[in-house]
């Protein structure tokens, strides 16, 4: 698995990776990460992956990160006895 490209974004670190016959779109925000896998039949090159990472798609990704944060914080507080 290797990083073949990145997508600039003000909130997220977005990487495009290639692994065997799959593309991985990895989106990171703080301690959270989402990875979306696409076969080479679904997307043939990095330009197509970049098009998949549309503003609408990334808005939904943000909603998921917010949900992840809502799960993570109470869990950490439980560990710390708060």
C-alpha positions in Angstrom: 0.0 0.0 0.0 1.4 3.3 -1.0 0.3 6.9 -1.0 0.0 8.1 -4.7 -1.6 11.5 -4.2 -3.2 13.9 -1.7 -6.1 16.3 -1.9 -5.7 19.6 -0.2 -8.5 20.4 2.3 -8.7 23.0 5.1 -10.1 20.5 7.7 -9.0 17.1 6.7 -5.9 15.3 5.6 -6.9 13.4 2.5 -4.7 10.7 0.9 -5.2 8.5 -2.1 -3.5 5.1 -1.7 -3.1 2.2 -4.1 -3.2 -1.3 -2.9 -3.3 -4.2 -5.4 -6.4 -3.5 -7.6 -8.0 -1.1 -5.1 -7.9 2.6 -4.5 -8.2 3.8 -0.9 -9.5 7.2 -0.1 -8.2 7.9 3.4 -9.6 11.0 5.2 -8.2 12.0 8.6 -9.4 14.5 11.2 -7.6 14.6 14.5 -7.6 11.1 16.1 -10.3 9.9 13.6 -9.9 8.2 10.2 -12.3 7.1 7.5 -11.2 4.9 4.6 -13.3 4.2 1.5 -12.2 1.5 -0.9 -12.8 1.5 -4.6 -12.0 -1.2 -7.2 -10.1 -0.2 -10.3 -13.4 -0.9 -12.2 -15.1 1.8 -10.1 -12.3 4.4 -10.6 -9.5 4.0 -13.0 -7.1 6.7 -11.8 -6.5 9.3 -9.1 -8.5 12.0 -11.0 -11.6 9.9 -10.7 -11.0 9.4 -7.0 -10.6 13.1 -6.6 -13.9 13.7 -8.3 -15.5 11.2 -5.9 -14.3 13.4 -3.0 -16.8 16.1 -4.0 -17.9 18.8 -1.5 -21.1 16.9 -1.0 -19.3 13.7 -0.2 -16.9 15.5 2.2 -19.9 17.2 4.0 -21.2 13.7 4.7 -17.7 12.6 5.9 -17.7 15.6 8.3 -21.1 14.4 9.7 -19.6 11.0 10.3 -16.5 12.5 12.0 -18.8 14.5 14.3 -20.7 11.3 15.2 -17.4 9.5 15.9 -16.3 12.3 18.2 -19.6 12.0 20.0 -18.8 8.3 20.7 -15.2 8.8 21.5 -15.4 11.5 24.1 -17.7 9.7 26.5 -15.6 6.6 26.2 -12.5 8.5 27.1 -14.2 10.1 30.0 -15.3 6.7 31.3 -11.7 5.5 31.2 -10.7 8.5 33.2 -13.5 8.1 35.7 -15.2 11.4 34.9 
